Amino acid sequence: MRYIGSKERLLDFIEGFINEKVESVQNPTFADLFCGTAVVSKHFKQRGFNVIANDLLTTCTIWAKAALTDLENIPFERLFDSDEINQNMDYSNLLIADNYDLVLNHLNKITPKKGFIYREYTLEGTRDSAFQRMYFTEENACKIDAIRHQIGIWKDNNFITEDEEALLLASLLNAVNKVANIAGTYGAFLKEWDKRAFNPLNLERMAVECTSSPRLNHEVYQMDVLELAPNIQADVVYLDPPYNFRQYGAYYHILETIAIGDSPFIDGKTGLRPWKDKKSDFCYSDKAASALTQLVNNLDCKHIFLSYNADGVLQHEEILEILSSKGNVDFIDVNFQRYKSNNGGTGVKKVKERLYYVGS
């Protein structure tokens, strides 16, 4: 998954430090308040935590719902009871399939449709516009439009549940990310075609497991974290805020449009949707300290963990001072490969991630 700040490669590091600091409790709750791609939420779901996931972006809440659902929640029974799925379709390419696989196969064979993504984000669709955009090939854009339209129809007609919708949309978002003609984010498209852009869009199964007993209760929110913080209780809170100027609402605007399923007014060379309602104070050097202070002071929990990059707008000493208002602070460092775009980024190979801990 091409996503800034993903902690997929740091999961063992994060879990090890949390295990060191947190005693075993019954039915523990883990709050992931900047969940992003939800890899941390999913990891601690698998470790037996009740998870509270939150993010401002619709894209991220979809990933979180998909990551936290259970196999028994996605039977697609209403869809198969309807006339929406072609029961006579050739499924011979699937060795072993459940309803989820069959629905994905149906969507992968859908008739392409020229919709919003085609009109605004392909060279053919924008050829007569003020800006010509090269985010997707015509074939992939038309397939994105058709699949998103179909999922919307199914949900509007109550043929699929919220969990089933999230799972299908998560599969679509992941597929889109694999064929987008971008260096790493949607803040710009490449001037020449990346070879991956010519791969046919293909929805793949998300990894969904059966939850062990007792049944866990997970919650997903789409809120400003400063508004949510006073209203939740958790044993462990994990914070992974933005650490530099990159505003995720702008950098992932096309994924957000697909996730929402709307046709917004867009602007400029990149076709940017309105995003300022999703901007984060954590991206600003003059606001980040105040935002973190407010967040930490409003948390009702025993253990707070904060991931922060050494290149962030907040300095180490500032973070220590803010966290110390809640208790004794500890931290641990890890060096890892810097996020970089397809063109190689800045050339700096390693960057330091620091994981802070404060307990009450």
Secondary structure as the mmCIF struct_conf table of DSSP 4:
data_model
#
loop_
_struct_conf.conf_type_id
_struct_conf.id
_struct_conf.beg_label_comp_id
_struct_conf.beg_label_asym_id
_struct_conf.beg_label_seq_id
_struct_conf.end_label_comp_id
_struct_conf.end_label_asym_id
_struct_conf.end_label_seq_id
TURN_TY1_P TURN_TY1_P1 ILE A 4 GLY A 5
HELX_RH_3T_P HELX_RH_3T_P1 GLU A 8 LEU A 10
HELX_RH_AL_P HELX_RH_AL_P1 LEU A 11 LYS A 21
BEND BEND1 GLN A 26 ASN A 27
STRN STRN1 THR A 29 ASP A 32
TURN_TY1_P TURN_TY1_P2 LEU A 33 PHE A 34
TURN_TY1_P TURN_TY1_P3 GLY A 36 THR A 37
BEND BEND2 ALA A 38 ALA A 38
HELX_RH_AL_P HELX_RH_AL_P2 VAL A 39 GLN A 46
TURN_TY1_P TURN_TY1_P4 ARG A 47 GLY A 48
STRN STRN2 ASN A 50 ASN A 54
BEND BEND3 LEU A 56 LEU A 57
HELX_RH_AL_P HELX_RH_AL_P3 THR A 58 LEU A 68
HELX_RH_3T_P HELX_RH_3T_P2 LEU A 71 ASN A 73
HELX_RH_AL_P HELX_RH_AL_P4 GLU A 77 ASP A 81
TURN_TY1_P TURN_TY1_P5 SER A 82 ASP A 83
BEND BEND4 GLU A 84 ILE A 85
TURN_TY1_P TURN_TY1_P6 GLN A 87 ASN A 88
BEND BEND5 MET A 89 MET A 89
TURN_TY1_P TURN_TY1_P7 SER A 92 ASN A 93
BEND BEND6 LEU A 95 ILE A 96
HELX_RH_AL_P HELX_RH_AL_P5 ASN A 99 ASN A 108
TURN_TY1_P TURN_TY1_P8 LYS A 109 LYS A 109
HELX_LH_PP_P HELX_LH_PP_P1 ILE A 110 PRO A 112
HELX_RH_AL_P HELX_RH_AL_P6 PHE A 116 TYR A 121
STRN STRN3 THR A 122 THR A 122
TURN_TY1_P TURN_TY1_P9 LEU A 123 ASP A 128
BEND BEND7 SER A 129 PHE A 131
BEND BEND8 TYR A 135 TYR A 135
STRN STRN4 PHE A 136 PHE A 136
HELX_RH_AL_P HELX_RH_AL_P7 GLU A 138 ASP A 156
TURN_TY1_P TURN_TY1_P10 ASN A 157 ASN A 158
BEND BEND9 PHE A 159 ILE A 160
HELX_RH_AL_P HELX_RH_AL_P8 GLU A 162 VAL A 179
BEND BEND10 ILE A 182 THR A 185
TURN_TY1_P TURN_TY1_P11 TYR A 186 GLY A 187
BEND BEND11 ALA A 188 ALA A 188
BEND BEND12 LYS A 191 GLU A 192
HELX_RH_3T_P HELX_RH_3T_P3 LYS A 195 PHE A 198
BEND BEND13 ASN A 199 ASN A 199
HELX_LH_PP_P HELX_LH_PP_P2 PRO A 200 LEU A 201
HELX_LH_PP_P HELX_LH_PP_P3 CYS A 210 SER A 212
BEND BEND14 SER A 213 PRO A 214
HELX_LH_PP_P HELX_LH_PP_P4 ARG A 215 LEU A 216
STRN STRN5 GLU A 219 TYR A 221
BEND BEND15 MET A 223 MET A 223
HELX_RH_AL_P HELX_RH_AL_P9 VAL A 225 LEU A 228
HELX_RH_3T_P HELX_RH_3T_P4 ALA A 229 ASN A 231
STRN STRN6 GLN A 233 LEU A 239
BEND BEND16 ASN A 244 PHE A 245
HELX_RH_AL_P HELX_RH_AL_P10 TYR A 248 TYR A 251
TURN_TY1_P TURN_TY1_P12 TYR A 252 TYR A 252
HELX_RH_AL_P HELX_RH_AL_P11 HIS A 253 ILE A 260
TURN_TY1_P TURN_TY1_P13 GLY A 261 GLY A 261
STRN STRN7 ASP A 267 ASP A 267
TURN_TY1_P TURN_TY1_P14 GLY A 268 GLY A 271
STRN STRN8 LEU A 272 LEU A 272
HELX_LH_PP_P HELX_LH_PP_P5 ARG A 273 PRO A 274
HELX_RH_3T_P HELX_RH_3T_P5 LYS A 276 LYS A 278
HELX_RH_3T_P HELX_RH_3T_P6 ASP A 281 CYS A 283
TURN_TY1_P TURN_TY1_P15 SER A 285 LYS A 287
HELX_RH_AL_P HELX_RH_AL_P12 ALA A 288 ASN A 297
TURN_TY1_P TURN_TY1_P16 ASN A 298 ASN A 298
STRN STRN9 ASP A 300 ASN A 309
TURN_TY1_P TURN_TY1_P17 ALA A 310 ASP A 311
BEND BEND17 GLY A 312 LEU A 314
HELX_RH_AL_P HELX_RH_AL_P13 HIS A 316 LEU A 323
TURN_TY1_P TURN_TY1_P18 SER A 324 LYS A 326
BEND BEND18 GLY A 327 GLY A 327
STRN STRN10 ASN A 328 GLN A 337
HELX_LH_PP_P HELX_LH_PP_P6 ARG A 338 TYR A 339
TURN_TY1_P TURN_TY1_P19 ASN A 342 ASN A 343
TURN_TY1_P TURN_TY1_P20 GLY A 345 THR A 346
BEND BEND19 GLY A 347 GLY A 347
STRN STRN11 LYS A 350 GLY A 359
#
